[in-house]
């Protein structure tokens, strides 16, 4: 399975839950396959999707928050795993799309062939699941609906030559529409 397929499947199963997507191809794939107001597309700040997701999860504990992260992105901010583990938001699901590369910056290798992100997360109080198939991802996402977080799902994916189009929404509008959905949910 390639990243775009995994992103599309995860987003469709998740539905209208809030998604913070890491910069690079993950945000592009999410925008191209399942744009919705509850998506927050990172257009910069490599490695910070997990920190933003944590803040949103802590300030909105009544609904689920998903972080779509890449292996390169989370390796840039491993400290966030410790912070998430200590604070233990029950509503945070952290999905890592791992293709062993910084694909959107030229395909340089990451260290996830030797560094086990799932094991690091487990050491930091996450429940961890791993898959490399569409059916496995669907089963895990269904199962996590009844579990408390923090949860990490590591999806081992293949590199792809396909590049999704850039996010065509201005950053201020991304923020405005995303925050609007938070305000709506907070009222109910």
C-alpha positions in Angstrom: 0.0 0.0 0.0 1.3 3.5 -0.8 0.8 6.5 1.4 -2.0 8.1 -0.6 -4.1 4.9 -0.4 -3.5 4.7 3.3 -4.3 8.3 3.9 -7.5 8.1 1.9 -8.7 4.9 3.7 -7.9 6.2 7.2 -9.6 9.5 6.5 -12.7 7.9 5.1 -13.0 5.5 8.1 -12.4 8.3 10.6 -15.2 10.5 9.0 -15.6 14.0 10.4 -13.1 13.6 13.3 -10.4 16.3 13.5 -7.2 15.5 11.7 -3.9 17.3 12.0 -1.8 16.3 9.0 1.9 16.7 8.9 3.5 18.9 6.3 4.7 17.5 3.0 3.0 14.8 1.0 0.7 13.6 3.8 -1.2 17.0 3.8 -1.3 17.0 0.0 -2.7 13.4 -0.1 -5.3 14.2 2.5 -6.3 17.4 0.7 -6.6 15.7 -2.7 -8.5 12.6 -1.5 -10.7 13.8 1.4 -10.7 17.6 2.0 -13.0 18.6 4.8 -13.2 21.5 7.3 -12.0 19.3 10.1 -8.6 18.8 8.5 -5.8 21.0 9.6 -3.1 20.9 7.0 0.5 21.7 8.2 2.2 23.6 5.4 5.4 24.1 7.4 6.8 23.4 10.8 8.2 19.9 10.1 7.7 17.6 13.1 5.1 19.6 15.0 1.8 17.9 13.9 2.0 15.7 17.1 2.4 18.8 19.3 -0.5 20.6 17.7 -2.6 17.5 17.9 -1.8 17.1 21.6 -2.9 20.7 22.3 -6.1 20.2 20.5 -6.8 16.9 22.2 -6.2 18.3 25.6 -8.4 21.3 25.1 -11.2 19.3 23.5 -11.3 16.0 25.5 -14.9 15.1 24.4 -14.0 14.2 20.9 -11.3 12.3 19.0 -8.3 14.0 17.5 -6.1 12.2 14.9 -2.6 13.1 13.9 -1.4 12.0 10.5 2.3 11.9 10.8 5.2 10.7 8.7 8.2 8.8 9.9 10.5 11.7 9.0 8.2 14.1 10.8 8.0 12.2 14.0 11.7 11.6 14.1 12.1 15.4 14.0 10.2 15.7 17.3 10.5 12.4 19.3 10.2 14.4 22.5 6.5 14.9 21.7 6.0 11.2 22.3 7.2 11.6 25.9 5.0 14.6 26.5 2.0 12.8 25.0 2.7 9.7 27.0 2.9 11.7 30.3 -0.2 13.7 29.6 -2.0 10.6 28.2 -4.9 12.2 26.3 -7.5 9.5 26.0 -8.9 11.0 22.7 -5.6 11.1 20.7 -4.9 8.7 17.9 -1.5 9.2 16.3 -1.1 7.5 12.9 2.5 7.2 11.4 2.8 6.6 7.7 6.2 5.0 7.6 8.0 4.5 4.2 11.5 4.7 5.6 12.1 8.0 3.8 11.7 11.8 3.7 9.8 11.3 0.5 8.6 14.9 0.1 12.1 16.3 0.3 13.8 14.0 -2.2 13.5 10.5 -0.7 16.4 10.7 1.7 16.2 7.6 4.0 15.0 7.9 7.6 16.2 5.6 10.3 13.0 3.7 10.8 14.6 0.5 9.5 16.6 0.4 12.7 14.6 2.8 15.0 11.2 1.3 16.0 8.8 4.2 16.5 6.1 1.9 17.8 8.4 0.6 20.5 9.4 4.2 21.5 5.7 5.1 21.7 4.8 2.0 23.7 7.6 2.9 26.2 5.8 6.3 26.5 2.4 4.9 27.5 0.8 4.6 24.0 -1.2 1.6 22.9 0.5 0.6 19.7 -0.7 -1.2 16.6 1.0 -1.9 13.3 -0.1 -2.9 9.8 0.9 -2.8 6.2 -2.4 -3.7 4.6 -5.7 -2.0 3.9 -7.7 -4.6 5.7 -5.4 -4.4 8.7 -5.7 -0.7 8.8 -9.5 -0.9 8.6 -9.6 -3.5 11.4 -7.3 -1.4 13.7 -9.2 1.8 13.1 -12.5 0.0 13.9 -11.0 -1.5 17.0 -9.6 1.8 18.3 -13.1 3.3 18.4 -13.7 1.6 21.7 -10.2 2.1 23.2 -8.7 5.0 25.2 -5.6 6.7 24.0 -3.1 7.7 23.4 -3.0 5.3 20.5 -0.4 4.9 17.8 -0.9 3.1 14.5 2.2 2.6 12.5 1.4 1.9 8.9 4.3 0.5 6.9 3.8 1.8 3.4 5.7 1.8 0.1 7.3 4.7 -1.6 5.4 6.1 -4.6 6.2 8.2 -7.6 2.8 9.8 -7.5 2.7 13.3 -6.1 -0.6 14.8 -5.0 -1.4 18.4 -5.8 -0.5 21.1 -3.3 -3.0 22.3 -0.7 -4.9 25.1 -2.5 -6.3 26.8 0.6 -4.5 29.7 2.2 -3.1 29.1 5.7 -5.4 31.7 7.3 -8.5 30.0 5.8 -7.2 26.5 6.9 -7.0 27.8 10.4 -10.3 29.7 10.3 -12.4 26.8 9.0 -10.7 24.3 11.3 -11.2 26.5 14.4 -14.8 27.0 13.4 -15.4 23.2 13.6 -13.8 23.2 17.1 -16.1 25.9 18.2 -19.2 24.1 16.8 -18.3 20.9 18.6 -17.5 22.7 21.9 -21.1 24.1 22.0 -22.7 20.6 21.9 
